[in-house]
Amino acid sequence: MQPLKGLTVVTLEHAIAAPFATRQLADLGARVIKIERPGSGDFARGYDERVHGLASHFVWTNRSKESLTLDVKHPEAARILERLVVEKADVVVQNLAPGAAARLGLGYEKLSAAKPGLIVCDISGYGDDPINPGPYRDKKAYDLLIQSEAGFVSVTGTPDEPCKAGPSIADIAAGMYAYSSILAALLQRGQTGKGQRIDISMLESLAEWTSYPLYYAFEGSAPPPRTGASHATIYPYGPFPTGDGNMVMLGLQNEREWASFCETVLQRPALTADPRFTANFKRVAERDALRAIIVEAFSSLTRAQVVERLELAQIANAQVNTMNDVWAHPQLKARGRWTEVGSPKGPLPAMLPPGTWDVGPRMDPVPALGQHSDAILAELGYGAAEIEALRASKAV
């Protein structure tokens, strides 16, 4: 049995952070009912049309969900939503603006009074603590803005220009902490019978992921420099050109590997005794001089020849793949990590979620907007005529 089969999640979500968290709950077998605005739905549906007319963000984060359209400001729709939560939900997830869910009657205090075992996860840019709201509570928070506020952008990029991460890393970090916190809350509920509120901040999530640069800059020390695709504080660790116009990514972690790299890859064993390079911090300080030596050594070799030497020396290395390369990656193919899911536009390729367990993950279709509205309303006891009336009044 899938680990979360039998649990129901009701989610008022848009964009990435909450949808990514709830998609992972769906992967584990949870029933996820996605509340969307009639006519337009989750605004991530309109980000692009790259996947047979569907948005790439939406396809990635919304498989295996049911879509119910409700105008949550309509009185009858609000009653439907309240019934759905009280009668069906184990978990409620939302990433509306801070305070918006409470104004809709979906705050934890009200819901827990009706259903003490309910878990409510609120995701926002800067946290939504009514006791300690902080000065940023009501600021708009998009992924790039949080990457900037968390200091991530300041240590990412080239010496001349800071850069954001390609993926929506602030949203992803918040989604991962929401997902793991909900799993922890479910375990705790299994012991106590009580639910709880979870308050997830994108800023706090990404500040945690910013990791060692925070401590590297401890007590006013200089932060790690921006070094492009190279590691800021370990060297050699990054991309190097080869003589055939290609690139090899390689990384060293210790002095044993440095000696092997000099002897087998560069074929200059005397470099191990060069006082400029006898410790990692020295190699970092002399990275320009060392890079020139490495580039010169590789200039007469093809990428395949460099990789052959790296493998012989047991030095970690990788290809600098494009997105198209990843679709065809031999390791993903050999491990059977690709499958298909349905969608309003037909079957689409989907990667199995990381991790394995006895029963495979749930991999159901990406829903069309409002696809499951009639079925969910019928579950709540609404007849066909009542559903048609709700639709006529634009409640659904």
C-alpha positions in Angstrom: 0.0 0.0 0.0 1.2 3.5 -0.8 2.2 5.2 2.5 -0.4 8.0 2.5 -3.2 6.1 0.8 -6.5 7.0 2.6 -5.4 10.5 3.6 -7.0 13.5 2.0 -5.3 16.9 1.4 -7.3 20.0 0.5 -5.2 22.7 -1.0 -5.6 26.3 -2.0 -2.4 26.7 -3.9 -0.8 28.4 -6.8 2.6 28.7 -8.5 5.2 26.3 -7.1 5.9 26.1 -3.3 2.6 24.6 -2.2 1.9 22.6 -5.4 5.3 21.0 -5.2 4.7 20.0 -1.5 1.2 18.6 -2.3 2.4 16.8 -5.4 4.9 14.9 -3.3 2.1 13.9 -0.9 0.1 12.7 -3.9 3.1 10.7 -5.0 2.9 8.8 -1.7 -0.7 8.0 -2.3 -2.6 10.9 -0.7 -5.8 12.2 -2.3 -5.1 15.8 -3.1 -8.1 18.0 -3.9 -6.9 21.3 -5.5 -9.2 24.2 -5.2 -8.9 26.5 -8.2 -10.6 29.8 -9.3 -13.3 29.2 -11.9 -12.3 30.1 -15.4 -8.6 30.7 -14.8 -7.4 28.3 -12.0 -3.9 28.2 -10.6 -2.1 31.1 -12.4 0.8 28.7 -13.1 -1.5 27.1 -15.8 -0.7 30.2 -17.9 3.0 30.5 -17.5 3.8 29.0 -20.9 2.6 26.4 -23.4 5.7 24.3 -23.7 4.2 20.8 -23.0 1.8 20.2 -25.8 0.0 23.4 -24.9 0.3 23.0 -21.1 2.5 25.0 -18.8 5.8 23.4 -17.9 5.6 24.5 -14.2 2.0 23.1 -13.9 2.7 19.8 -15.5 5.7 19.3 -13.1 3.9 20.0 -9.9 0.3 18.9 -10.3 0.0 15.3 -11.4 -2.2 12.9 -9.4 -4.5 15.7 -8.2 -8.2 16.4 -8.4 -9.3 19.9 -9.6 -12.4 21.5 -8.0 -13.3 25.0 -9.1 -14.8 27.2 -6.4 -15.2 31.0 -6.1 -14.2 30.9 -2.5 -15.7 34.4 -2.0 -19.1 33.2 -3.0 -21.2 32.3 0.1 -22.3 28.9 -1.2 -18.8 28.0 -2.5 -17.4 29.0 0.9 -19.9 26.6 2.6 -18.8 23.8 0.2 -15.2 24.4 1.0 -15.8 24.4 4.7 -17.8 21.1 4.4 -15.0 19.6 2.3 -12.4 20.4 4.9 -14.4 19.3 7.9 -15.8 16.2 6.3 -12.9 15.0 4.2 -9.6 16.6 5.0 -6.7 15.3 7.0 -4.4 18.2 5.9 -5.1 21.7 4.5 -2.3 23.4 2.6 -2.4 27.0 1.3 0.0 29.6 0.0 -2.4 32.6 -0.4 -1.3 36.0 0.8 -0.7 36.1 4.6 -4.0 36.4 6.4 -6.1 35.6 3.3 -6.9 32.0 4.4 -8.0 33.2 7.8 -10.3 35.8 6.2 -11.9 33.0 4.2 -12.6 31.1 7.4 -9.7 28.7 6.8 -7.4 29.7 9.7 -6.2 27.0 11.9 -7.9 28.3 15.0 -11.4 28.0 13.5 -10.8 24.8 11.6 -9.2 23.0 14.6 -12.1 23.8 16.8 -14.3 21.9 14.4 -11.7 19.2 13.7 -9.0 18.9 16.3 -7.0 16.3 14.3 -6.6 18.6 11.3 -3.1 19.7 10.1 -2.9 23.1 8.5 0.2 24.1 6.6 0.5 27.8 5.7 3.3 28.8 3.2 4.3 32.4 2.7 7.3 34.4 1.7 8.3 35.7 5.1 6.2 33.7 7.6 2.8 34.4 9.1 3.2 34.3 12.9 0.5 36.5 14.5 2.6 36.9 17.7 5.8 37.8 15.9 4.8 38.9 12.4 8.0 40.7 11.6 8.3 43.8 9.4 8.3 41.7 6.1 5.1 39.7 6.8 3.0 41.4 4.1 5.6 42.0 1.5 5.0 40.2 -1.8 7.4 37.3 -2.2 8.3 35.8 -5.5 11.1 33.3 -6.0 13.7 35.7 -7.3 13.0 38.2 -4.6 13.5 35.5 -1.9 16.7 34.3 -3.6 17.9 37.9 -3.2 16.7 38.4 0.4 18.2 35.1 1.6 21.7 36.1 0.2 21.6 33.3 -2.3 22.1 35.6 -5.3 25.1 37.4 -3.6 27.2 34.2 -3.7 25.9 32.8 -7.1 27.2 34.0 -10.5 30.4 35.4 -11.8 32.8 38.0 -10.2 31.2 40.6 -12.4 27.5 39.7 -12.0 25.3 38.0 -9.4 22.9 35.4 -10.8 19.8 33.6 -9.6 19.5 29.8 -9.7 17.9 28.5 -12.8 15.1 26.5 -11.1 12.8 28.1 -8.6 15.0 27.2 -5.7 13.2 29.3 -3.0 9.9 27.8 -3.9 11.4 24.3 -4.0 13.0 24.8 -0.6 9.7 25.9 1.0 7.9 23.1 -0.7 10.3 20.5 0.6 10.1 21.8 4.2 6.3 21.9 3.9 6.3 18.3 2.7 8.6 17.0 5.4 6.9 19.0 8.1 3.5 17.6 7.1 4.9 14.1 7.3 6.2 14.8 10.7 2.9 16.3 11.8 1.1 13.1 10.6 3.4 11.0 12.6 2.8 13.1 15.7 -0.9 13.0 15.2 -0.7 9.2 15.1 0.7 9.4 18.6 -1.4 12.2 20.1 -4.5 12.3 17.9 -4.0 16.1 17.6 -3.3 18.2 14.6 -1.3 21.4 14.4 -0.5 24.4 12.4 2.7 24.5 10.3 4.1 28.0 9.4 6.6 27.7 6.4 8.6 30.7 5.3 10.3 30.8 2.0 13.0 33.1 3.4 13.8 30.8 6.3 13.8 27.8 4.0 16.3 29.2 1.6 18.4 30.8 4.3 18.8 27.3 5.7 19.8 26.1 2.2 22.3 28.9 1.8 24.2 26.7 4.3 28.0 27.1 4.6 28.3 30.6 3.0 26.6 32.0 6.1 29.2 30.4 8.4 32.0 31.2 6.0 31.1 34.9 6.5 30.8 34.4 10.3 31.3 37.5 12.4 31.9 39.8 9.4 34.3 37.6 7.5 34.4 38.0 3.7 31.7 35.8 2.1 32.7 33.2 -0.5 33.4 34.9 -3.9 31.2 34.3 -6.9 33.1 31.9 -9.1 30.6 30.9 -11.8 30.3 27.1 -12.1 33.5 26.6 -10.1 33.4 25.9 -6.3 34.1 29.1 -4.3 36.2 27.4 -1.6 37.5 24.2 -3.0 39.9 24.0 -6.0 40.2 22.6 -8.6 36.5 22.0 -8.6 34.6 23.2 -11.7 34.5 23.2 -15.5 37.7 23.1 -17.6 37.9 23.3 -21.4 39.4 20.5 -23.5 41.3 20.6 -26.7 38.4 19.6 -28.9 36.2 22.5 -27.8 34.3 20.6 -25.1 34.1 21.0 -21.4 34.7 18.6 -18.4 33.5 19.2 -14.9 35.7 17.8 -12.2 36.2 18.0 -8.5 38.8 17.2 -5.9 38.0 16.8 -2.2 41.3 15.9 -0.4 45.1 15.7 -0.7 45.1 12.1 -1.8 43.0 13.0 -4.8 45.3 16.0 -5.4 48.3 13.8 -5.6 46.5 11.4 -8.0 45.3 14.3 -10.1 48.9 15.6 -10.5 50.4 12.3 -11.3 47.8 10.6 -13.5 45.7 13.4 -15.0 48.2 16.3 -15.4 51.2 13.9 -15.5 53.1 16.4 -13.5 53.8 14.6 -10.1 56.2 17.3 -9.0 53.2 19.7 -8.6 52.3 18.0 -5.4 55.3 19.5 -3.8 54.8 23.0 -5.3 54.4 25.2 -2.2 51.6 27.2 -3.9 49.4 24.1 -4.0 50.2 22.0 -0.9 46.8 22.6 0.7 43.3 23.3 -0.5 43.2 26.9 0.9 46.5 27.6 -1.0 45.1 26.2 -4.2 42.0 28.4 -3.8 44.3 31.5 -3.3 46.3 30.5 -6.4 43.4 29.4 -8.5 44.3 31.5 -11.5 47.8 30.1 -11.7 46.6 26.5 -11.2 43.8 26.9 -13.7 46.3 28.0 -16.3 48.3 24.8 -15.7 45.3 22.6 -16.0 44.0 24.3 -19.1 47.4 24.0 -20.8 47.5 20.3 -19.9 44.1 19.7 -21.3 44.6 21.7 -24.5 46.1 18.8 -26.4 43.5 16.3 -25.2 39.9 15.5 -26.2 37.2 15.4 -23.7 37.2 11.6 -23.9 40.9 11.4 -23.2 40.6 13.8 -20.2 37.7 11.7 -18.8 39.8 8.5 -19.3 42.6 9.9 -17.2 40.2 11.2 -14.5 38.5 7.8 -14.2 41.9 6.1 -14.0 42.9 8.5 -11.2 39.5 8.0 -9.5 38.7 11.7 -9.7 35.1 12.7 -9.7 33.9 14.1 -13.0 30.8 14.8 -15.0 29.5 16.0 -18.4 28.1 19.5 -18.6 24.7 18.3 -19.9 21.9 20.4 -21.5 18.2 19.8 -20.7 18.0 17.7 -23.9 20.9 15.6 -22.6 19.1 14.9 -19.3 16.0 13.7 -21.2 18.2 11.0 -22.7 20.5 10.4 -19.7 21.7 6.8 -19.8 21.7 6.4 -16.0 18.1 7.6 -15.7 17.1 5.2 -18.6 19.0 2.3 -17.2 17.3 2.7 -13.8 13.9 2.9 -15.4 13.2 6.4 -13.9 10.9 7.5 -16.7 7.2 6.7 -16.9 4.1 8.4 -18.4 1.2 10.3 -16.8 -2.0 11.3 -18.5 -3.0 15.0 -19.1 -5.7 17.0 -20.9 -3.3 16.8 -23.9 -2.6 13.1 -23.8 0.2 11.0 -22.2 3.3 12.9 -21.1 6.7 11.6 -19.8 7.2 12.0 -16.1 10.2 11.1 -13.9 9.5 8.9 -11.0 10.1 10.7 -7.7 13.4 10.0 -6.0 13.4 7.2 -3.5 11.9 3.7 -3.8 9.6 1.7 -1.6 7.8 -1.6 -1.9 4.7 -0.1 -3.7 5.5 2.4 -6.4 4.4 6.0 -6.3 1.1 7.2 -7.5 1.5 8.6 -11.0 -2.0 9.7 -12.1 -2.9 12.4 -14.7 -2.4 16.2 -14.5 -6.0 17.5 -14.2 -7.8 19.8 -16.4 -9.3 22.8 -14.7 -12.4 21.8 -12.8 -12.2 18.2 -14.1 -13.4 16.7 -10.8 -15.8 19.3 -9.6 -19.0 17.4 -10.3 -17.7 14.2 -8.8 -16.5 15.9 -5.6 -19.7 17.8 -5.2 -21.7 14.6 -5.7 -19.6 13.1 -2.9 -20.8 15.9 -0.6 -24.4 15.1 -1.5 -25.2 17.6 -4.2 -27.5 16.4 -7.0 -27.1 17.2 -10.7 -29.7 20.0 -10.6 -28.0 21.6 -7.5 -24.6 21.4 -9.2 -26.0 23.1 -12.3 -27.4 25.8 -10.1 -24.1 26.3 -8.5 -22.5 26.6 -11.9 -25.1 29.0 -13.0 -24.5 31.2 -10.0 -20.7 31.0 -10.7 -20.0 29.5 -7.3 -18.1 26.7 -9.1 
